[in-house]
């Protein structure tokens, strides 16, 4: 199976990478095109485009100016180690060993507004560009139109390479919208994580994000490739709920965080 997750706004380029292994993103030419556009904006325009503070506008304006190829271990970092945030707190990629990284490189993909699709060990430089950003280009009015079919084709290519019939969607709605679901050659499974609150099970964003990372780590560390084995996920008190699940939407519940 192939797992897809979202990136994160929080980044870590200060701590040392736990592996020297690295690869290059597939769509760097497209990334450069986007960077060229972003460099034409002033810091206040960056802030308005992304709905962020002036401080963050200045920070990302500087990132765009400093972004340059070729990527090396000295000026970039592996994506799965550079991203921080709730999903990556659950993923804990810094605890991966060489076998984990090898499996993840084949079975995990990170969707990205700037890079399109990233493998875990693909080097990246610091940026902020959410997939929902309305950055116009010759391809269209936003990043979904900019990326077009490229992300879906890249996923189909890898699914075929690993001979998988399933894509496990652990990405947010914002990012998975960049995947043209009807063009995928496989079925999509979408695990959901619900916590018990006020007498019912509901999705609580903070917990769900961390759980998506925890499930990704669970599938990677146990090298799970069979769909039914996903149901054995039991990290942090979650358990598969047959009652709430459907054929392609697996629901995991817990009583107490």
C-alpha positions in Angstrom: 0.0 0.0 0.0 1.0 3.6 -0.4 0.4 6.1 2.4 -0.1 9.8 1.9 0.2 12.5 4.6 0.2 16.3 4.7 3.2 18.5 5.4 3.5 20.9 8.3 3.9 24.6 8.8 6.4 24.1 11.6 9.9 23.2 10.4 13.1 22.0 12.0 16.3 22.8 10.2 18.4 23.1 13.3 18.7 19.6 14.7 21.0 17.1 13.0 19.4 14.6 10.7 19.5 11.0 12.0 20.4 9.6 8.6 22.7 10.6 5.8 20.6 9.0 3.2 18.8 11.4 0.9 17.2 11.8 -2.5 16.1 14.7 -4.7 12.4 15.8 -5.2 10.9 14.8 -8.5 9.3 18.2 -9.4 12.1 20.7 -8.6 11.6 22.5 -11.8 8.0 23.2 -10.9 9.1 24.3 -7.4 11.5 26.7 -9.0 8.7 28.1 -11.1 6.6 28.8 -8.0 9.6 30.3 -6.1 10.2 32.7 -9.0 6.6 33.8 -8.7 6.8 34.2 -5.0 10.0 36.3 -5.2 8.0 38.9 -7.1 5.9 39.5 -4.0 6.8 42.0 -1.2 6.7 40.8 2.4 3.2 42.5 3.0 1.9 40.8 -0.2 3.2 37.4 1.1 1.3 38.1 4.4 -1.9 38.9 2.6 -1.7 36.0 0.2 -1.3 33.5 3.0 -3.2 35.2 5.7 -0.2 35.3 8.0 1.3 37.9 10.3 3.9 40.5 9.2 6.6 38.6 11.0 5.8 35.4 9.2 5.5 37.3 5.9 9.1 38.6 6.4 10.3 35.2 7.4 8.9 33.5 4.3 9.9 36.3 2.0 13.5 35.6 3.1 13.0 31.9 2.6 12.0 32.4 -1.0 15.0 34.7 -1.7 17.4 32.1 -0.1 15.8 29.1 -1.8 18.3 27.7 -4.4 19.4 24.5 -6.1 21.2 22.2 -6.1 20.0 20.7 -2.8 22.7 19.2 -0.7 22.9 17.8 2.9 24.5 21.1 3.8 21.7 23.5 2.6 18.6 21.2 2.8 17.2 18.4 5.0 15.2 15.2 4.4 11.5 16.1 4.3 10.3 13.6 6.9 12.8 15.0 9.4 12.3 18.7 8.5 8.6 18.8 9.0 7.3 19.2 12.6 3.8 19.6 14.0 1.1 17.2 15.2 1.3 14.6 12.5 5.1 14.4 12.8 4.9 14.2 16.6 3.0 11.0 16.0 5.2 9.8 13.2 8.5 10.2 15.2 10.7 9.8 12.2 13.7 10.6 14.2 13.3 7.2 15.8 13.4 5.3 12.5 16.2 2.9 11.7 17.6 2.1 8.3 14.9 -0.5 7.6 12.1 1.9 8.6 13.5 4.6 6.2 13.9 2.1 3.4 10.2 1.0 3.8 9.0 4.5 4.2 10.8 5.6 1.0 8.7 3.1 -0.9 5.4 3.4 0.9 5.0 6.9 2.2 4.5 10.2 0.3 4.1 13.7 1.6 1.9 16.1 -0.4 3.2 19.6 -0.7 2.1 22.9 -2.1 5.7 23.8 -3.2 7.1 20.4 -4.0 4.0 18.5 -5.2 5.0 15.1 -3.8 7.9 14.3 -1.6 9.4 11.0 -0.6 10.5 10.9 3.0 14.2 11.2 2.2 13.8 13.9 -0.5 15.8 16.9 0.5 13.9 20.2 0.9 14.6 23.8 1.8 12.5 25.8 4.2 9.2 27.2 2.9 5.6 27.9 3.6 3.1 27.4 0.8 -0.1 25.7 1.7 -1.9 23.7 -1.0 -5.0 25.9 -0.6 -3.1 29.1 -1.4 -4.7 31.0 -4.3 -1.4 31.7 -6.1 -2.3 32.2 -9.8 -0.2 31.0 -12.6 -0.4 30.3 -16.3 -1.9 26.9 -15.3 -4.8 28.4 -13.3 -6.0 30.4 -10.4 -4.5 28.3 -7.6 -2.1 25.5 -6.7 -4.6 22.7 -7.4 -4.7 23.9 -11.0 -0.9 24.5 -11.0 -0.2 20.9 -10.1 -3.0 19.5 -12.3 -2.5 15.7 -12.9 1.2 15.6 -11.8 0.6 14.5 -8.2 -1.9 11.8 -9.2 0.3 10.5 -11.9 3.2 10.3 -9.5 1.2 8.4 -7.0 -0.1 6.0 -9.7 3.4 5.4 -10.8 4.6 4.4 -7.4 1.5 2.3 -6.7 2.3 0.3 -9.8 5.9 0.0 -8.8 5.1 -1.5 -5.4 2.3 -3.6 -6.9 -0.3 -2.1 -4.5 -4.1 -2.0 -4.9 -4.7 0.5 -2.1 -3.8 4.1 -1.2 -4.1 4.9 2.5 -5.2 8.5 2.8 -3.9 10.0 6.0 -3.7 13.5 4.6 -5.9 16.5 5.4 -8.8 17.4 3.1 -6.9 20.5 1.9 -4.0 18.4 0.6 -5.9 15.3 -0.6 -8.0 17.6 -2.8 -4.8 17.9 -4.9 -5.2 14.2 -5.7 -7.6 13.4 -8.5 -9.3 10.5 -6.9 -11.2 9.3 -10.0 -7.9 9.1 -11.9 -6.3 6.8 -9.3 -5.8 3.2 -10.4 -6.5 1.9 -6.9 -9.1 2.0 -4.1 -8.6 4.7 -1.4 -8.8 3.8 2.3 -9.4 6.7 4.7 -8.8 5.9 8.4 -10.6 8.2 10.9 -9.8 8.7 14.5 -12.5 9.5 17.0 -12.4 10.3 20.7 -15.2 10.0 23.2 -16.5 13.4 24.3 -19.8 14.6 25.7 -21.4 11.2 25.3 -20.3 10.5 21.7 -17.4 9.7 19.5 -16.1 12.7 17.4 -13.1 13.7 15.5 -11.0 16.1 17.6 -8.5 17.8 15.2 -5.4 17.9 17.5 -5.8 14.2 18.4 -6.7 13.1 14.9 -3.6 14.8 13.4 -1.3 13.1 15.8 -3.1 9.7 15.2 -2.5 10.0 11.5 1.2 10.3 12.1 1.1 7.4 14.7 -0.7 5.2 12.2 1.9 6.0 9.5 4.7 5.1 11.9 2.8 1.9 12.9 2.4 0.8 9.2 6.0 1.6 8.5 7.7 0.0 11.5 5.6 -3.2 11.1 6.0 -3.1 7.3 2.3 -3.6 6.8 1.0 -4.1 3.3 -2.2 -6.0 3.8 -5.4 -4.0 4.2 -6.8 -6.1 7.1 -3.6 -5.6 9.1 -4.4 -1.9 9.3 -7.2 -2.8 11.7 -4.6 -4.0 14.2 -3.5 -0.4 14.9 -3.7 0.1 18.7 -1.4 3.0 19.5 -2.3 5.5 22.2 -5.4 3.6 23.2 -7.1 3.6 19.8 -8.9 0.4 18.6 -10.7 -0.5 15.4 -14.4 0.0 15.5 -16.2 -2.5 13.3 -19.5 -0.9 14.1 -18.5 2.6 12.9 -16.4 1.5 10.0 -17.3 0.8 6.4 -15.4 -1.0 3.6 -13.1 1.9 2.8 -13.5 4.1 5.8 -11.8 2.5 8.8 -12.8 4.2 12.1 -10.6 3.9 15.3 -12.0 5.0 18.6 -10.8 5.5 22.2 -12.5 6.5 25.4 -9.8 8.6 26.9 -6.8 10.5 25.4 
